[in-house]
Amino acid sequence: MKPIAIIGAGAAGCIAAHNLDRLDYTTLVFDKSRGVGGRMATRRSSVGEFDHGARCFTAKTPEFTRALSRAPVKRWHEADGHSKGPCFVATPRQNQLARFWLDNSPTQLNCKIDQLQHNSDGWRLRSDESQTFGPFQGVVLAIPAPQARDLLANSELAIPAVLTQVSMVPVWALMFSLEVPLAQAIYDKPDPSLSWVGANFTKPDRAPSAGGYAYIAHASTEWSRTNLETDAVEVAEVLLQHLNNSIAGFSTPISASAHRWRFALTHTPLGHSHLALDDHLILAGDWCLGSDVEDAFASGTAAALQMHRNLSSAR
């Protein structure tokens, strides 16, 4: 079986690994974080659990609908009226969908790959701690487009012009817990600085904890861009003030913290499901098509099939 390296354990990387494993390839998934899921993340604490990345997702295509029918996901009915279709969440936490797709695929976590090298044996990967991995017959690069550009540049590989046109924008996420729940489960744009506020505990399999009622607020992309390098403590204080000014009955939270997603949403997508480069190097991610989990699914699936076609024709 031919070994394939997948860099990035978000939704796109995990579904790519899932499909390649089914095609009898050997995959090894790398991620710089300590867990899988990427922006399908959940922060656990004594005051509740917070899905502080992708809050939910929809299914528009038959392919993704079928995939979800076999996966650990449930409808989040409270969000249906705030979206363009039925909303789903993974259970019991958002990263469970990525874990499900990975199945038994081996992972190398807490490992940031900072250089790719190709020779007659295939691809070798080097981490920022000078670890080396390989050789691999192919590489799926499933990380945000700006990080992919940096990795290609650091590897002295050509950066395709179409990749330079992809742009992504940040989002600050505020996690807070209240003693008494708010009147509504979801607020759309309660303030110009905020794009969304939602009650995490109303999602399936996420009952309130003894520590309080868990909420997530996402700042607008404009506010997030302006405050990109602001300290997280200050961001939390400012966003709480906006919430207090805009939502009736808002009380002093039990706890609050902020997390910056530097590449949260896609402003200008690639416009294609994936980007195939020389020597079986394929780029994938939600940014190829948009910003949704379904976009990541479509991209990772297409990247895996492209890899299989390329390697099959090279035999």
C-alpha positions in Angstrom: 0.0 0.0 0.0 1.2 3.5 -0.8 1.7 5.9 2.1 0.1 9.3 1.9 0.7 12.2 4.3 -2.2 14.5 5.2 -1.2 17.8 6.7 -4.2 19.2 8.6 -6.7 17.3 10.8 -9.7 19.5 10.1 -12.8 18.3 8.3 -11.1 18.3 4.9 -8.0 16.4 6.0 -10.0 13.9 8.0 -12.5 13.0 5.2 -9.5 12.8 2.7 -7.9 10.3 5.1 -11.2 8.4 5.4 -11.6 8.1 1.6 -7.9 7.2 1.0 -8.0 4.5 3.7 -11.1 3.0 2.0 -9.0 2.9 -1.2 -6.3 0.9 0.6 -3.8 3.6 1.0 -1.8 4.1 4.2 -2.3 7.5 5.6 -0.6 9.5 8.4 -2.4 12.7 9.5 -0.4 15.6 10.9 -1.7 18.6 12.8 0.0 21.3 14.9 -2.8 21.2 17.4 -3.2 18.7 20.3 -6.5 17.4 18.9 -8.4 16.9 15.6 -11.2 18.8 14.1 -9.6 22.2 13.3 -12.4 24.8 13.5 -14.8 22.1 14.5 -13.6 22.6 18.0 -15.0 22.4 21.5 -13.4 24.1 24.5 -14.1 22.1 27.8 -14.1 23.8 31.1 -15.7 23.7 34.6 -18.3 26.2 33.5 -19.5 24.3 30.4 -18.5 23.2 27.0 -18.1 25.7 24.1 -18.2 25.0 20.4 -16.2 28.1 19.7 -15.4 27.3 16.0 -18.0 26.1 13.6 -21.3 26.5 15.4 -23.3 24.2 13.2 -23.5 23.1 9.6 -26.1 22.4 6.9 -26.3 19.7 4.2 -27.3 20.8 0.7 -25.9 18.0 -1.5 -27.0 14.3 -1.6 -23.4 13.2 -1.0 -23.0 15.2 2.2 -26.5 14.2 3.4 -25.7 10.5 2.9 -22.4 11.0 4.8 -24.1 12.6 7.7 -26.7 9.8 7.9 -24.0 7.5 9.0 -22.2 9.9 11.2 -22.6 11.0 14.9 -24.7 14.1 14.1 -28.1 15.5 15.2 -30.4 18.3 14.2 -30.1 21.5 16.2 -33.6 22.7 15.8 -33.1 26.0 17.5 -30.8 27.1 14.7 -33.0 26.1 11.8 -34.7 29.5 11.5 -31.4 31.3 11.5 -29.9 29.4 8.6 -30.6 28.5 5.0 -31.7 24.9 5.9 -31.8 22.3 8.7 -28.8 22.7 11.0 -26.7 19.9 12.3 -24.1 19.5 15.0 -21.8 16.6 15.8 -22.4 14.9 19.1 -21.4 14.9 21.8 -18.9 17.5 20.6 -18.2 19.2 17.3 -14.8 17.4 16.7 -16.6 14.0 16.9 -17.4 14.2 13.2 -13.7 14.5 12.4 -12.9 11.7 14.8 -15.5 9.6 13.1 -14.0 10.1 9.7 -10.5 9.4 10.9 -11.6 6.1 12.4 -8.4 4.2 13.1 -6.1 6.4 10.9 -2.9 7.2 12.8 -2.2 10.8 13.7 0.9 12.8 14.6 -0.5 15.7 16.7 1.3 18.6 18.3 3.5 18.5 15.1 3.8 21.5 12.9 5.2 20.6 9.5 7.3 23.5 8.2 9.0 22.0 5.1 8.3 19.6 2.3 11.0 18.0 0.3 10.6 15.8 -2.8 13.1 13.5 -4.4 13.1 10.2 -6.3 11.8 8.3 -3.2 8.8 10.6 -2.8 8.0 13.3 -0.2 9.7 13.8 3.1 8.3 16.2 5.8 10.2 18.1 8.4 8.6 19.6 11.5 9.5 22.8 13.3 11.3 20.6 15.9 13.5 19.1 13.1 11.7 15.7 13.1 11.6 14.1 9.7 8.8 11.8 8.3 8.5 9.8 5.1 8.9 9.0 2.4 5.3 9.4 1.2 4.1 8.9 -2.3 1.7 11.8 -2.1 0.7 14.7 0.2 -2.7 16.3 0.8 -2.2 19.7 2.2 -5.4 20.5 4.1 -4.7 23.7 5.9 -5.9 27.3 5.5 -4.7 28.9 2.2 -2.4 31.5 3.8 -0.6 28.7 5.8 -0.4 26.6 2.6 1.3 29.5 0.8 3.8 29.9 3.7 4.6 26.2 3.7 5.2 26.1 -0.1 7.4 29.2 0.2 9.4 27.7 3.0 9.8 24.6 1.0 11.1 26.6 -2.0 8.1 25.3 -4.1 6.3 27.4 -6.6 3.1 29.1 -5.4 0.4 29.0 -8.0 -1.0 32.3 -9.0 -4.6 31.1 -8.3 -3.6 30.4 -4.7 -2.4 33.9 -4.1 -5.9 35.1 -5.0 -7.6 33.2 -2.1 -8.3 35.4 0.9 -9.5 34.5 4.4 -10.8 36.6 7.2 -10.5 36.3 11.0 -13.2 35.9 13.7 -12.9 36.4 17.4 -15.0 34.0 19.4 -16.2 34.8 22.9 -17.0 32.0 25.3 -19.0 33.0 28.4 -21.2 31.3 31.0 -24.3 32.8 32.7 -26.1 31.9 35.9 -29.5 32.5 34.3 -30.1 31.8 30.6 -31.1 34.6 28.2 -34.6 35.0 26.8 -33.6 33.7 23.4 -31.4 30.8 22.3 -29.9 32.6 19.3 -29.4 36.3 18.5 -28.4 37.3 14.9 -26.3 40.5 14.8 -27.4 42.0 18.1 -24.7 44.7 17.7 -22.6 45.9 14.7 -19.6 44.4 16.4 -21.2 41.0 16.7 -22.4 38.6 14.0 -24.0 35.9 16.2 -24.7 34.8 19.8 -25.9 31.3 20.6 -26.7 29.1 23.6 -24.4 26.1 23.3 -26.4 24.1 25.9 -29.4 24.0 23.6 -27.6 21.8 21.2 -28.2 18.0 21.3 -26.3 16.1 24.0 -25.0 19.4 25.6 -27.0 19.9 28.8 -26.1 22.9 31.0 -23.3 22.1 33.5 -23.4 22.8 37.2 -21.1 25.7 36.4 -23.7 27.6 34.4 -25.2 28.1 30.9 -22.6 28.1 28.1 -22.8 30.7 25.3 -20.8 31.6 22.3 -20.6 35.0 20.6 -18.8 35.6 17.3 -17.5 39.0 16.5 -18.1 40.4 13.0 -15.3 39.9 10.5 -14.8 43.7 10.3 -14.4 44.1 14.1 -12.2 41.0 14.2 -9.9 42.3 11.5 -9.6 45.7 13.2 -8.8 44.0 16.5 -6.8 41.1 15.1 -3.8 41.7 17.4 -5.6 42.9 20.4 -5.0 40.9 23.6 -7.6 38.2 24.2 -8.4 39.5 27.7 -9.2 42.9 26.4 -11.2 41.4 23.5 -13.4 39.5 26.0 -14.0 42.6 28.1 -15.0 44.8 25.1 -17.3 42.1 23.5 -19.0 41.6 26.9 -19.7 45.3 27.0 -21.3 45.1 23.6 -23.4 42.2 24.7 -24.5 44.1 27.8 -25.5 47.1 25.8 -27.4 45.2 23.1 -29.2 42.3 24.8 -31.9 42.9 27.4 -31.4 41.0 30.6 -27.7 40.4 30.1 -26.0 39.8 33.4 -22.4 39.6 34.6 -21.0 36.3 33.4 -19.6 33.7 35.6 -16.6 33.4 33.3 -15.5 34.7 29.9 -12.6 34.1 27.5 -11.8 34.9 23.9 -10.2 32.8 21.1 -9.0 34.2 17.8 -9.5 32.2 14.7 -7.1 34.0 12.4 -8.4 32.2 9.2 -12.0 31.6 10.1 -13.9 32.3 7.0 -13.2 32.5 3.2 -13.6 35.9 1.6 -12.4 34.9 -1.9 -12.5 31.1 -2.5 -10.4 29.2 -5.0 -13.4 28.4 -7.1 -12.5 24.7 -7.5 -12.8 21.7 -5.2 -9.0 21.3 -4.9 -5.7 22.3 -6.3 -3.4 19.6 -7.8 0.3 20.4 -8.1 3.2 18.4 -9.4 4.5 15.2 -7.8 1.2 14.2 -6.2 0.9 17.3 -4.0 -2.8 18.3 -3.6 -4.2 21.2 -1.7 -7.7 21.1 -0.2 -9.8 22.8 2.4 -13.2 24.6 2.8 -11.5 27.7 1.3 -11.5 26.0 -2.1 -15.3 26.3 -2.3 -16.4 28.5 0.6 -16.4 28.4 4.4 -18.7 25.6 5.4 -18.2 22.1 6.7 -19.9 20.8 3.6 -17.3 22.7 1.5 -14.5 21.0 3.5 -16.2 17.6 2.9 -16.5 18.2 -0.8 -12.9 19.4 -1.1 -11.3 16.6 1.0 -13.4 14.0 -0.9 -12.3 15.4 -4.3 -8.7 15.6 -3.2 -8.6 11.9 -2.2 -10.1 10.8 -5.5 -7.7 13.0 -7.4 -4.8 11.5 -5.5 -6.0 8.0 -6.3 -6.4 8.8 -10.0 -2.9 10.3 -10.1 -1.2 7.5 -8.3 -3.1 4.8 -10.3 -2.1 6.3 -13.6 1.5 6.5 -12.5 1.9 2.8 -11.9 
